[in-house]
Amino acid sequence: MAEENSTGQGNQPEATLAPEATNAEVTNQAPRRGRGGRDGGRGGRDGGRGRRDDRRQRDDDGGEELIEKLVHINRVSKTVKGGKRFGFAALVVVGDGKGRVGFGHGKAREVPEAISKATAAAKKAMIRVPLRDGRTLHHDGRGHFGAGNVTLRSAPAGTGIIAGGPMRAVFESLGVADVVTKSVGTSNPYNMIRATFEALGEQTSPKSVAQRRGKKVSDLIKRGGIKSDRVAEAEAAAVTE
């Protein structure tokens, strides 16, 4: 009996196995916290998202100052179980006032977020439009999209921006000071903006046309001998873009 009690009381193997089990549990839990924890490299919240935000902030800080115009905000609702769910769609025009302009639209549950999305999309889709003397278009143009038809005409100094609705926001952001426009058809701001950008995309400068045809700018300005060579050369020298 004494031997049985001594062997039963002295459970040294069990005492030695307990620390090994705890160490195994600790070693098994350590990599789990490293992979799925917030401070981890793979699944942590401080990983790739923070780096992308930093790059976006650097691009915004390093860019030039832009003119942002909010053209239209549309509110839509969706009926779900328990009520209605509202959403907003924003149309924004962005330009630098020196011949570059773009437009974009964004959707979100809140108005500020929708505007920020539309602004980011407009900055990515900016185009360059050649301007005469930095104030008006080089020639007339027409644009068509859907049921919208727009006509753009260059104007002398002092005319101003004769345009309404979404088209005025485009020319103010573009930096045009004198232009005459006409819109026929739909009044949908999305179609009017797209038709206006189609007409602006067809604008060409005398320098690009002369280079493509292998001639001088003064030869194009002569217009069949109406102007003298001296006047044509003076006007050609005044062409900036």
Order of alpha helices (4+ residues) and beta strands (2+ residues): alpha-alpha-alpha-beta-beta-beta-alpha-beta-beta-beta-beta-alpha-beta-alpha-alpha-alpha-alpha
